[in-house]
Amino acid sequence: MFQRTLFAAAAAALILAAAGHASAADTVKVAQGTLHGATASAVTSFKNIPFAAPPVGDLRWRPPQPAKGWSGVREATAYGHQCMQMRNVQGPIDQDEDCLNLNVWAPASAKPGARLPVMVWIHGGSFTGGSGANALYDGTHFAERGVVLVTINYRLGRLGYFAHPAISAEQPGQPLGSYGTMDQIAALQWVKANIAAFGGDPGNVTAFGESAGGIAINFLMTSPKAQGLFQKAISESGFGRFTGVPIRGASGRTAEKDGLAYAAAHGITGTGPDAAKALRALSAAELSKANGGLNAGDPPQPIIDGVVTLEPPAKAFAEGKEAKVPYIAGGNSWEASLFPQSKDNPEGTLGRTGALREKIVAAYGGADLAGVSQDYTTENSVIEPNRHLARLHVKNGQKAWVYYWSYIPASQRASTRGMSHGGELGYVFGNLPDQPRTFGNRTIPAATAEDRAISAKATDRWVAFAKTGVPGADWPVENASDPALEFGPDGVQVRQNFHKATLDVVEQGGRGQ
């Protein structure tokens, strides 16, 4: 990391003094230089902090490199670029290949070395979209509760998860393929080295994420490169039996086969240096096309390279190779919202269950096949895998907790099957709308007092976990009775033997996907 000279430090002090509007809380010094943030009420935020060098040019498809330092004072009051989005987005967004930045919220009263708990958020988006700049992830309400909250970007799509024999040949024995995962690790390393300047405790970091971010948490739990970088973990809707794709192999889908097919479609052949050069000559926009007809059914995702990612998380948990840290896993009551085919073509879903089909239909009530298909999809993809990983973690001598989110606004209970995938995020972050919001074809109603009350309880649980490693004395750890803490319309309640009848049937399939 770069060290600032005495002259630069003095110049920064003069600039701040002349500016007049800056205060001690607004200004921090990290390894790369001095940052000036913005204070609103009792919280100070710092945005667009580079944690790694821009992964452009020859640094494309390479592990992240250290960020360069700067002289003077860097303004950190506005979000930086989002990473390139390999998906259709509504309206113009600020996206660029130069996107490895993070954002920090801290109590305005925090002093360097205050040793406040730290939470690092990894966003979702199917590994093809999203960013740490989403307003939903604003960390104000965590900071108000005494937490230093960090959100990060990481490379997405083919820029973040891509392999080709020519690229592999350049870097023998080095991390390959999962460059987005490497970015997540680099951000955690930056946090460990610098978060004390914001009042955070580098020895008390909770890594948490949702959807692709929840999957990322499970991979980080099992990556040797991430060990020691966080002391607690929360995986929200993390698809616990998700496997990733091997970088190479004699049969089946592999990341290098995907890369070869993509290259060939662009007229790039061979596996030597010229192929790697030609791939790097493609524009970031070309590589990020959402619907190019290539790999349409096999989107980019974490790659098992044997260095950063050794094996699928469930396999690593089963072998006792996961991080020995307190762990929370949970999901929502309508995860099937992510899979509309489960409603539109229920037999397509149920038909794949083979000999278990009749057991599944009976376990879920039988008559309404569209409902059975959706409930089965919810529990098969997220809820049973949560229980599976929690059980394994406890078997390995660790503590694990399971939650289930079924609460939805009262105005939606007659028309909505349950809490949709990702629907808990506004509650967890405390960022509920004061006015109705429309996203695509769905509308989020303005928050009621009841909504805000359960939101506060969720945020408090996450904060308690970050501070103490226990998310509440009344929330039992995973044990033989498989308890889950349900955030439901009747409040926050412990459910023993949670959904045992259906989850046991799902477990017999052992698919979880």
N, C-alpha and C positions, 0 to 999 in steps of 0.2 A: 504494500500500500504506500501511497505517496505521503510524505511529511511536508508540512508547510514551513517555509523559512520564517525567521523572526521578522524580517522586513515585511513579508506578506501579511503576517498577523497584525503588525502595527498598522499597515495600510487599511486592513479590513476594519480595525477599530475606528480609524478616522472616518471612513466611509459611513459607518453606522452612526457615529456621533453626529455627522453632518446631516444624515437622513432625518433625524429627529423622531420619526415615527416608530423606530425599532426599539424593542425592550429586550432585557436579558432573556426572557422566556421565548422571545421570537427568534433568537439566534443561538445556533449550536455549532460546534466545531467537530467535524468527523474527520476520518483519516484523509479524505480527499480535499477538504477545504472547509470553508465556513458557509453555513446555510442561513437564509433569512426566511422564516415562515410567517404565518398569519394567526393571530389570536382572536377568537370569537368566544365571548363569555368566559368560561373557565377552561377552554381547550385550545391548545396550539397545534396547528397542523403544518406539516412540511411535505410538499408534493414534488413529484418528478425528480427524485434523487437517483442518479445512476448507480446501480450496484455492480455493473459489469460493462465492459467495452461494447460498443455497437457491433452486433454480430453480422457484419456486412462484408462484402468483397470476399477476401480469402478467409475471413472468420466465419463465413456461413458454413453450417454443418461442422462446426468445431466446438469443443467445450468452451464455455464462457471464460473470457479473459478479464483481468482486473480493470476496473474503471480508472480512467485517468483523473488526476487532480485538477484543480482550477485555482486561479489567483483571485484575490478580491472576495466579494460576497456573492454567492449564487442565490438568486431569487427562487424560492421554493413555494410559491403561492398559487400555482396553477398546475393542473395535471399535464403530464407529458404524453407522447404518442402512445396509442394502443398498439399492440402487436398486430401484424397483418391478420385479417379475419378471413378464414377459408369457409365462409358461409355467406348467405345473402343477408345483408343488413339494411335497415330502413333509414334512408337519408344519409347525408355525408357524415363520416366520422374521421377523426384524426388518427389514421393508422399509418404505420411505417415499419420497415424492418429494423430500424434503430429504435428499440422500444424497451430495453431492459432497465426499467426504472421502478421505484417503489415509493410508497407514501406512508407517512407516520402521523398518528394523532397521539398527543400526550396531554396530561393535565398541565394547564398553564403554570401551576405552582411547582411542577416537578423540577428538581435540580439534578445536574449531572451526578451520577452515582447514587441516586435515591433508591435504586434496586426495586422498582415497581415490576409487577408481573408483565410479561410481554406475550402478545398473541399475534401470530403471523397467519394471514388469511390467504388461501389459494383458491382463486375463483374457478367456477365451472364453465361449461360451454363446449362439451364434447371434444375437448382438445383441438377445436377448430375455431373457437370464438371466445369473446368475453375479455375483460380486463380488470385490473385492480382499481380503475378509475370509475367504475360503475357507482352511481350515486347511492345505490342500495347498500353498498359496503362502506359508506362513510362511517368512520370510527368514533364519532363524537360521543355516542352514548356509552361506549366501552371506556373511553378516556375519562368521562364524568365519574365513572365508578373506580377510578384508580388504576386503569390498565393502559399500557402503551400498546397501541394497535397498529399493525403494519399490514398493508395490502401490497401485492406484488404483481408484476407482469411476467409472463414466460412465453417463449416462442411457441407458435401454434401451427396447426396444419402440417404441410410438407416442409415448412421451415423449421418446425419444432420436432417432428417425428418422421424421420426419413432415413432410409439406408440404401446404399448401392455399393456393389463390390469395388468400384473405383474409389469411392470415399473411404471404405473400410481399409483398402490397401495403403492409403496415405498415413493411417494412424494405427499401426499394429499394436495390439495390447492396450489401446486407449479406449475410453468410453465412446460408444457409438450409438447412433440412432435416436435415443431419447434426449434430444438437446433441450426440450422444454423441462424435463425432469432435472437435467443438469443446471438449468437456470434457477429452478426452485432451490436446489442445494446451494448455489452461489448466493442467492438472496439470504438464505439462512446463515451462511458464513458471514455475509456482510452484517447481518443483525448481530451475530455473536461478537463481531469486532467493534461495532459502532453504537449499539443501542444504549449503552451506558450514558452516552452524551445527551440522550433525551430523557434520562431518568430511569431507563429500563434495566432489568437484571438479566444479563446475558446467560445466567445459569438457571433461569426460570422462564423458559419459552414454551408456549403451547402452539403447536402447528395445527391448523384446522382448515377444512375446506368442504365444498359441497359438489356433488355430481362428479364431473371430471376432477374437480378439486378434492373430493372425497376419495376417489380412486387414487389420486396422487398421494394423499396422506397414507393410504395403505401400502403403496409402493415405497414411500419414504420410510415407513415403519420397517421395511425389509431390505433397504439399501445399505450396504456397508459404508457408502460414501456420506450418508446422512446421519450416521450414529453420533450421538453426543451433541447434535445441533438443536435438539428440542427435548424437553423433559416431560411433555404430555401431548396427547393427540386426540383430535375429534374428527371423525369421518361422518359427514352428513350425506345420506343417500349415496354411499360410496361403492355400491355394487361389489360386495366383498368377495364374490367368486370370479370376478373379472380376471382374465388371464393375461391380457396383452398378446403380442405376437412375437414369435422368435425371430431373431435377425436372419438366421439361415437354417436350413434343414433339407433333408433329402425329399421330404414329401410335405404336402399341405401348404397353406399360406405362409410365406415368410416375408419379412420387411425388404430383404434384398430382391426377392422376386417382384414385389410391388415396384421397387425402384427401377429395376430393369425394364418393366413394362411401361412405366411412366416415361423413362428416357427414350425408349424406342418410339413411343407415340410422338415424341418431339424430334425424331430424326437423329437421336444420339445413340450410337452403338459402341460396343467394346466395353472393356473394364479397366482400361489404363488411364494414365494422367489426362489424356485429351478428353475422355468422357467426363471426368470430374470437373475439368475446366469449363466444358460446355454446359454442364448442369449449373455451375455457379454463374455462368453468363446469362441464364434465364432471369427474367425480371421477377421481383418479389410478387408483383401483381399476377404474373402468369402462373407462378407456383401456387398462388393462393386462390385460383379460380375455384368457385364452389361447385360448379356443375360442368366439368370438362369431359364427362363421360368416362373418366378413368378412375378405377378403384371406387366406383360409385357405392358398391356394397361393402367396401373395406376401408373405411375412413382411417386417417392417421390416428395412432394411439401409442401408448407406451410400448417400447420394444425391449425384449429380453436380450441383452447384449453380453451378459456374463461379467460385467464390470460394475455398472451402475445398477442395473436391475438383473438379479441373478435368476429369479424364477417367479411364477405367479404368487401374489401375496398369500392366498389361502394355503398353498403348498409350504411356503416359508413358515407361516404360523403353525401348521401341522407339525413341522420339524423343529419348532421351538427357536426359530432363527429371527423372530421379529424383535424390535426394540423393546427393552424391558422398562416400559414407561406406562403410567396410567392411561387408559384408552376408553373413549366413548364412541359408540356407533349407533346410528339411528336412521330413521326414514319416515316417510309420510304415508298416509292412508290411501292415497291415489297416485302412487308412482306410475301406474299404468297410463296416466295422462301423457307421458312421454312416448307411449306406444299406441297411437290411435288404432292401429290394426287389431289390437286386442279387443276393441269394441266393435269395429266394423267387420271383422272376419274372425269371430270367436273360434270357429272350427279350425281355422288355420293355426291358431295358438294351441288349442286343446288336442288337435290331431297329432301334434309333435310329442305329446307326453306318452305315447305308446300304451303299454299295459297299465299305466297308472291313470289313464283317462277317467275311467269310471269311479275310481277312488277319489280323484280330485273333484269331479262333478258332485259326488255325494257329500264330500267334506265341505264344499262351499255352498251347499243348499240346493243345487240341482236345476231348478226350473228355469231360471233366467241365465241362459248360456253366455250372453254378452257380459252380464255381471260376474258370472263365475270366471270367465276368461280374464276380465280386468283385475279381479281380486287375486286370482292366481298369479297373474303377471306381476302385480305389486309385490306379492310375498316371495315369488321365485327370484325376482331380480334384486331386491333390496332387503326385505325384512328377514327372510330366513338366512341369507348370508351374514347379516348383522349378528344374529344369534350364533351362527357357526363360528365366526371370528372371535366373538366375545367368549364363547366356551373354550376355544383353543387357548386364548390368552390367559384365562384363569387356570386352565390345566397346566400352563407353563409357569405358574406361580405369580402371575401378575393380577392387577385389578382392572376390571372392565365393567362398563355400565351400558345399558341399552335404553334408548328412548324411542317413542313412537308419537308422531304428530298427526292427530286427527282433527284438531280444532280448525274451524273455518268460521268466517263471520256469520252471524245469525241470519243475515239476509240471503245467504247463499245455501243454507242447509237443505232447503227443499228442492234445489235444482242442481246441486253439485255432488258428485259421488264422494268426495273427500278432499283432503289437502293435496293439491297437485304437486308434482315434482318441482322442487325449488321454492314452493310457496311459503315455507317457514322462514325464509331469509329476512324478509322485512321485519318479522317478529324478533328474530335472534339479534339483529343489529339495532332494533328499536326504531327503524326508519319506515314507519307506517304513514300512508298518505293522509294529509288533511283534507284533500279533495279527491274525488274519483279519478283513477288513472286507467287509461286504456292501453293494453299491450296486444297488438294484433287483433284477434277476434275475442279477447276477453277483457273484462273491466274489473279492476280492483276497487271496491267501494271505499269511501272515506272511512277512516278508522273510528270505531266507537270506543267508549270507555272500557267495555269488556275486552275488546281487542287489545287495547293498550295495557290492560292489567295482565293479560297472559303474556304479552310481549315482555313486560318488565320481569316477570317470573323466569322467562327463558333466558334473557340477558343475564339476570342475576345468577342463574345456575352455571352458565358458561364462565362468568367472572369468578365465581366461587371455585370452580375447577382450576382456573388459571392461577388463582391465588394460593390454593391449599392442596390441590390434587384430589379433592373430594367435591363432587357437585351437589352436596347437600346430605345431611345425616339421614334423611328419610328416603333417600334414593338408594336401594340396596344394590350391591355389586352383583354381577352375574353369578348364579349359583344353581343348585340342582332344581330349584323351582322356576328357573328362567324368568326372573322378574323384568318388567319393563316399566319405565316411567312414561305415562301417557299424558301428553298435552292435549286435552280434549274439551268438548263443550261443557263437561261438568268440572272443569278445572284441571289441576295437575294431580294425577292419581297414580299410585303404584298398582300394577296389575301382575299378580302372580300367575305362573304357568301361562304366560301371555300367548294367546292364539295357538295353544298347543295342538289342538286337533288338526288344524290346517297346516301349520308349520311342520309337523311331524310327517305329513304326507308329502309336502314339498321336499323335505330333506331326503326322502326315499329316492327321489329323482337325482339328487346330488348335482343338479345343473346350475341353479342360481343365476341363470343368464336369460 
